[in-house]
Amino acid sequence: LAAARADGVQVWPLGFGTISPSDQQYLGYLAAHGAQTACDNRHVSRPHATVVQDPAGALAALDSLYAAAGCLGSNSTSVPISGNQTRWLQVSIPGIASDAAISVARGNPGIQVNFYKPDGTQWTEGSALSGTSTAVEVLHIPNPQPGNWRIKLTAPPGLASQLVRATTFWQGAVDALMTASPS
């Protein structure tokens, strides 16, 4: 922990299941003794421990911890999907976003993912995608179109029911122009 603090490495512990108060306290200790630099003044942006009870909670916690550590805006949604089904998810990107990423944790790489912009057109820029043959596919969007983005999921035959989660992470920049009258 001393080396982590000296090297500027933050520790964001994530515990699973029912844990004892002493284990909870230890996770808090780990978070408090790594680097403490934060990207803003919010309490949530400082390293802290999180404990979850199930896999869905773990996905949500990982998304929250990532957003908090990077001072990112985020929102997410999830849906179960089984073999031969087509399901839709929707995430929102606000007008203030200057960069965004939509992450789809699908578990099974056989689940096909298609992204649709708020105007209804399908995203076709393949170079903006990463993880297309992995459990997590991410669309990286510079200067994103604000609004509700839709994600179409198509499950392969024989897929057992599985939870798929889509999360958008975004950063925003505000441009201001001041004019004095009279000058």
URVEN-V295275 format. One record per residue. N is the residue number from 1. RES is the residue in one small letter. OMEGA is omega in whole degrees, -180 to 180 (NA if undefined). NEAR is the number of other ideal C-beta (glycine too) atoms within 10 Angstrom. Layout:
BEGIN
n | res | omega | near
N | RES | OMEGA | NEAR
N | RES | OMEGA | NEAR
END
This chain:
BEGIN
n | res | omega | near
1 | l | 178 | 14
2 | a | 179 | 8
3 | a | 178 | 8
4 | a | 179 | 14
5 | r | -178 | 16
6 | a | -179 | 9
7 | d | 179 | 9
8 | g | -178 | 10
9 | v | 177 | 12
10 | q | 176 | 15
11 | v | -179 | 19
12 | w | -175 | 20
13 | p | 177 | 18
14 | l | 179 | 15
15 | g | -177 | 17
16 | f | 174 | 13
17 | g | 179 | 9
18 | t | -178 | 8
19 | i | -178 | 14
20 | s | 176 | 8
21 | p | -180 | 7
22 | s | 176 | 7
23 | d | 177 | 14
24 | q | 179 | 14
25 | q | 179 | 12
26 | y | 177 | 15
27 | l | 176 | 19
28 | g | 178 | 14
29 | y | 179 | 13
30 | l | -180 | 16
31 | a | -176 | 19
32 | a | -174 | 15
33 | h | 167 | 14
34 | g | 178 | 20
35 | a | -177 | 15
36 | q | 178 | 13
37 | t | -180 | 11
38 | a | -177 | 16
39 | c | 174 | 12
40 | d | -175 | 9
41 | n | -180 | 7
42 | r | 178 | 10
43 | h | -177 | 8
44 | v | -180 | 13
45 | s | 177 | 16
46 | r | -180 | 18
47 | p | 179 | 22
48 | h | -180 | 16
49 | a | 177 | 21
50 | t | 177 | 18
51 | v | 180 | 16
52 | v | -176 | 16
53 | q | -173 | 11
54 | d | -179 | 11
55 | p | 178 | 12
56 | a | 177 | 13
57 | g | 179 | 14
58 | a | 178 | 15
59 | l | 180 | 21
60 | a | -180 | 17
61 | a | 178 | 17
62 | l | 177 | 18
63 | d | -179 | 21
64 | s | 179 | 17
65 | l | 179 | 18
66 | y | 180 | 15
67 | a | -179 | 20
68 | a | -178 | 22
69 | a | -178 | 16
70 | g | -176 | 13
71 | c | -179 | 13
72 | l | 168 | 19
73 | g | 179 | 17
74 | s | 168 | 18
75 | n | -176 | 16
76 | s | 178 | 19
77 | t | 180 | 15
78 | s | 180 | 15
79 | v | 173 | 16
80 | p | 178 | 11
81 | i | 178 | 23
82 | s | -178 | 13
83 | g | 178 | 13
84 | n | 179 | 11
85 | q | 169 | 15
86 | t | 180 | 11
87 | r | -179 | 15
88 | w | 172 | 13
89 | l | 179 | 21
90 | q | 174 | 15
91 | v | -176 | 22
92 | s | 174 | 15
93 | i | -177 | 25
94 | p | -180 | 14
95 | g | -179 | 9
96 | i | -175 | 12
97 | a | 175 | 21
98 | s | 175 | 13
99 | d | 180 | 16
100 | a | 173 | 25
101 | a | 174 | 19
102 | i | -178 | 25
103 | s | 179 | 23
104 | v | 177 | 22
105 | a | -174 | 19
106 | r | -180 | 23
107 | g | -179 | 17
108 | n | -180 | 13
109 | p | 178 | 15
110 | g | 177 | 14
111 | i | -179 | 20
112 | q | -178 | 14
113 | v | 174 | 21
114 | n | -178 | 14
115 | f | 179 | 22
116 | y | 180 | 16
117 | k | 178 | 16
118 | p | 179 | 15
119 | d | 176 | 7
120 | g | 179 | 7
121 | t | -179 | 10
122 | q | 175 | 10
123 | w | -177 | 17
124 | t | -178 | 8
125 | e | -176 | 10
126 | g | -178 | 7
127 | s | 179 | 6
128 | a | -178 | 14
129 | l | 171 | 15
130 | s | 178 | 13
131 | g | -175 | 16
132 | t | 179 | 11
133 | s | -179 | 7
134 | t | -179 | 10
135 | a | 180 | 12
136 | v | 178 | 15
137 | e | -177 | 22
138 | v | 173 | 19
139 | l | 180 | 22
140 | h | -172 | 15
141 | i | 172 | 21
142 | p | -179 | 8
143 | n | -174 | 9
144 | p | 172 | 22
145 | q | -179 | 15
146 | p | 178 | 15
147 | g | -178 | 13
148 | n | 176 | 11
149 | w | -180 | 23
150 | r | 180 | 17
151 | i | 178 | 24
152 | k | 179 | 14
153 | l | 177 | 20
154 | t | -176 | 14
155 | a | 176 | 22
156 | p | 177 | 13
157 | p | 175 | 8
158 | g | 180 | 9
159 | l | 174 | 16
160 | a | -179 | 9
161 | s | -176 | 10
162 | q | 178 | 16
163 | l | 176 | 15
164 | v | -176 | 22
165 | r | 175 | 21
166 | a | 179 | 27
167 | t | 173 | 25
168 | t | 174 | 27
169 | f | -179 | 22
170 | w | 172 | 23
171 | q | -180 | 14
172 | g | 175 | 14
173 | a | 179 | 8
174 | v | 174 | 6
175 | d | -180 | 5
176 | a | 176 | 4
177 | l | 179 | 4
178 | m | 177 | 4
179 | t | 179 | 5
180 | a | 178 | 5
181 | s | 0 | 4
182 | p | -177 | 3
183 | s | NA | 4
END
